[in-house]
Structures are given as structure tokens and as C-alpha cells.
Amino acid sequence: MSTGQGARVLIIDDELQIRRLLNVALQAHEYEVVQAETGIQGLEKASTCLPDLILLDLGLPDLSGLEVMERLREWTTVPIIVLTAKEREETKIEMLNGGADDYVTKPFGMGELIARIRVALRHAARTAQEPVLQFEGLTLDLAHRHVELGGKRIKLTPTEYDLLKVLALNAGRVMTQRQLLQQVWGKHHYEAESHYLRIYVGHLRKKLEQDSTRPQYIVTEPGIGYRFMEKKHSD
């Protein structure tokens, strides 16, 4: 798994102009680019060229983006970033719960997309769990379940710690309410339990944020879930 220069990115998008734009931008950042204009072609190229990351458009002419992703997830864990022109929260939640690592809404800024690609590649490259996660002013010692903020130990409840751990291990990625509830509480009927998440995120913000109304670590993705901001000192 390559995490930067030389990483192979497969673009699955039926719009020629979008593919050309992405090709130029990605090559300028020294990524290797492979292109496909249909879902079937994308699945074939994914199996033959073995990309490090896939950019998947939802509006394909033959298969739906969700169907392509479901087929990919039958055999690969390669990071998938969805490109969508749809603003519907339900669509974004469906994609993330279906196996997408992130999404970017069209029209998107190329700087934002490149940043999302780097985050997804870094996350996928972590073959072993890091014993210590370090962010700007915040340290998580996973082996000892210790959390320090500004060099001072922060006392968290077991549930608060577990929630923070899941968010931090997925730093930079959107985590849906369902994903967080399943990983922290093991709950499957998540709609009725979403208030748990709001309560515990509120607790964490009060303990970690300088201003809990303007969070720097745990940022809300409205209607979808939360994103822990990636501010690590080093990769």
C-alpha cells in the first residue's frame, strides 16, 4: 500500500471532463492514474490493476455506485472515496455505511479532494495499531488507555474513552452514527439510540475542547455523524 507519491488511483466516472481534470491534478501530485467510464469497466480494472484507492462516481450509466461498491467490498478493502452530485444526507449515509471511506460533493475543490485522498491512504496503510496516537495537544496511549491534553492527564469514563478511541483511529474520516454506535455500544437498532451519541460527544467536547461550541477535534457532519480532525504531528 503506497501512501503518497506513486500511489495508484482508479477513477470510475462516466464524465470525460471530470476524468481529464482528475487525471491532470492527480498526476501533478505524482499519483499514478487508471481510468474507467462504466461500473463494469471499473470492476474489471480494479481486479487487474489493483489500485491503492478508488474514486467512484455515483451516477454511472450501467451500474449504480452502491452496486459497484458492494461488489468491490466482496473482495477488497481498498479505500473508496465517493464523488457525488447529490446533496441528500440519506445518500451519503448509505454510501458510508455501504463501505465508502469518504465522500466529496460536486463541484469540489481539488485541494480538498487531494487532502481526503491522503487521509484515506494513510489510514489504509496502518497495518498494525499504533500504540500511541498524537494530535495537536492531544495524546492517546492505547496500551494503557490514557489520554493527555496539553500534557495533563484527562479522566474519561470507559464509554467516553472508547468513543474517542474509535474517532481518533479514524481521524480525518466521516464516521456515521450507525458506525459509531455499532463499534462503541454494539447497537444495531441505532435510530432510537442516537441520543447516546450526542450525549457522549457533548461530554468529550467539554473535556477536550477549549470552546465546546466551536470544536476543533470532534466536528459534526450535519445529519450524518462526526469527523475527528486529523492534526497529527507526523504520519
Secondary structure, DSSP 8 states (H G I E B T S, - for coil): ---STT-EEEEE-S-HHHHHHHHHHHHHTT-EEEEESSHHHHHHHHHHH--SEEEEES--SSS-HHHHHHHHTTT----EEEEE----HHHHHHHHHTT-SEEEESS--HHHHHHHHHHHHHHHH--S--SEEEETTEEEETTTTEEEETTEE----HHHHHHHHHHHHTTTSEEEHHHHHHHHT--S-GGGGHHHHHHHHHHHHHHH-SSTTS-SSEEEETTTEEEE---BS--
